[in-house]
Every structure is written in structure tokens, then in C-alpha cells.
């Protein structure tokens, strides 16, 4: 298992609950989120920048 630091740009949602669900959904595409934080909001583009720590299973190739 490896740990990765990632950033993602998420479209702002109508409610905080929907925003949280969208963030979790996007992060799960990268691995298992351990923690995340919204670090920046762009009002003009209506996006949030999220920084996260995720874990991924290591893929080993067998000969």
C-alpha cells in the first residue's frame, strides 16, 4: 500500500453536504481517502481546490 498527496479541482455545489459528497466521490477515483481539506475557493470559476492524502494498493506483476 502506498500513500499519495493529491490536489483536485471540484465544482462548487448547492449545499455543503453535496460538496462533501462530490469531493469524496472524486477522491475515491484516486484511492482510499485518509483525509482531505478545501484549501482554496475560486469565486469566478466556482471551484474549490482540495488537497488530500489517499492510499492505493500496490500492483505487483508476477513473472
N, C-alpha and C positions, 0 to 999 in steps of 0.2 A: 504494500500500500504506500502511495506517495502523497505528499501534501503539496498543494499549489496555491499561489496567491493570484487571484484574477480580478479584473475590473470588467464591469458590464455597464452598458448604457440602456436604461429602461424607460419606456414611455410612461409619463405620469398617468395615473388612473383617477377615476372619480372619487374614490374613498381610500383611506389608509389601509383598510382590510384588503381591497382589491390590489393595491400597490404591493403589499406584502406578499400576496399570493403570486403575483406576476414575477416578483423578484425571486421567490423560491423556485418557481417553475423554470425560469431562465437558468438559475444556478445549477439545478439538478441535471441540466443538459451537459454540464461540465464535470460533474462528480457529486459526491455527497457533501453538502454544505455544512461546515462546522460552525462558522459564524460569518456574519456579514454586516455592513454598515453603509448607509447612504452618506456619501462624502461631499456631494455637490448637487445643486439643483440649477438647471438652466431654464429660466422662465421663458425665454424667447423660443427655444426649441421644445419646451415642455417635456424635458427628460431629466432623469435622475442618474447620477453616476454612483455605482455601487462597487465597493471593494469587498472581496470575500476570500475566505480560506476554505478550500474544498479538498477532499481526499478522493483518490482514484485507485482502483485496483491495478496493480502492475500486470501487464500482459507479458508472459514469458513464452517464447517459441521453443517447441521441442523439436529436436533433430530427428 
